[in-house]
């Protein structure tokens, strides 16, 4: 459901990307009914990073909870590491992620985050409302 305060950056068969200027949150939803390929994921992440840089966004919510992928464990790790690395020069302060029911994927994500030296806060959530509440939490000026 799109909030009236959100601007659609991209929508379609790939990632749905919306920006809420009042909260400075970029919302990224992966499609539930489509299996994402490595090319889809890379292109989506490139657009997310470009949007964060050009709009100087501080807060990101990624919801891949319903998506399925056609990537190997090694490809998943590589694309995730590149995405996180590309976020380093941004002013991103918090990244909230909605977890999936795929335990193997969640274990990989946990390992990737654990082994990364993130320049921003990262948390997983079961639902978007809790994630948004955390992202809207106390913010230093």
N, C-alpha and C positions, 0 to 999 in steps of 0.2 A: 504494500500500500504506500503510495507516494503522498508525502506531506505537501500541503500547499506552499510551504516555505522552501521546498527543495527545487533546485534547478536540475533538469536532466542533462547530463553530459553525454551519455551514450546509453542506448537501449537497443535491444535486438536479440539475435541468437546467441551472442556472446555475453560478456559481462554487462550488467545494468549498473551504471555509475551515475550517482546523484550527489549534488552538493547543496548543503544547507548553510548559507552565508551567516545567518544569525548565530549559529553555534560553531561555525568553522569546521563542520564535520563532513568528510567525504564518505559516502555510503557506496559500497561495492558489493553487488549480489551476483553470485555465479548462477547460471541457469540450472533449474532442477531437472529439466527433462532432456537435457543434452549432455552427451559425453564429451568432455573437453579434451582436445588434443594438446600436444606440447605447443604447437603454433598458436592455438587459441589462448592458452595460458600466458605465453610470452607476450603476445600482442596486448592482452588485457592488462598485464602488469606494467608494460611500457606506457600505456595510456594513463594508468593510475599515477605512476611516478611523474609523468609529464604534467598532469593536472595538479598534483601536489606542488610541484616546482613553480609552474606558471601562476598559480593562484595563492601561493605561499600558505598552504593549508597546514594546520597544526594537529588535526585529529582525524583518524581513519578508522572506519568500521568495515571489516571484510566478512562477508557471510558466504562461505563455501559449503555450508552444512548439507545442502541437498544435491550438490554437484558430484558427478562421477568423472573419473579421468582415465585416459588411455596412456599413462606414462609409467615408466619403470620407477623403482625406488630411487635409483641413481639420478634419473631425470628430475624427479620430484625434488630431491635434495638440491640439485644444481640450480633449477629454476627458482627455488625458494631462496637460496643463498644469493643469487644475483639480484633478486627483488629486494632483499634486505640491504644488500650492499648499495644498491641504487638509492635507497632511502636515506643513507648517511648524510649527503650534502643538503638535505632538506631541513626545514624547521619543524618537522614532525615531532610532536611531544608524546602522543599516545596512539597505540594501535590496539584496537579491540577486535577479536576474532570470534566468530560463532562456531562452536565445535560441531562435528558431524557424529554420526553413530558408527562410523568406520574406525574401529579401535586401532587397526594397523596404521592408518593415516594419522590418527591423533598421536600415536607413539612417535612417528617420524617427525611430526611438527614439533613435539616436545623436545626431541633430540636436537633438531635444527636450532630452535630458540635457545636451548641450554648451551649449545656450543658457539653461539653467536655473541658478539659483544655489541649489543644494541645501543644505539644512541637515544633511544626513546623507551617509554614504558610499554610493556606488552602484557595483555591478559586475554585469556580465553573465557568465553561465556556460553551458557546454554541457550540464552535468548537475547534478542536484540534490545529489548527494553532495559535490561540490566546493563548491557554494554553501553547504551546511550547515556544512561545515568552516570556510569563511571567516567565516560568521556566528558560529560558536562560538569563533572566534579570540580573541586577547588582548582583554580588555575592561577598560577603566578603571572603577574604582568611583566 
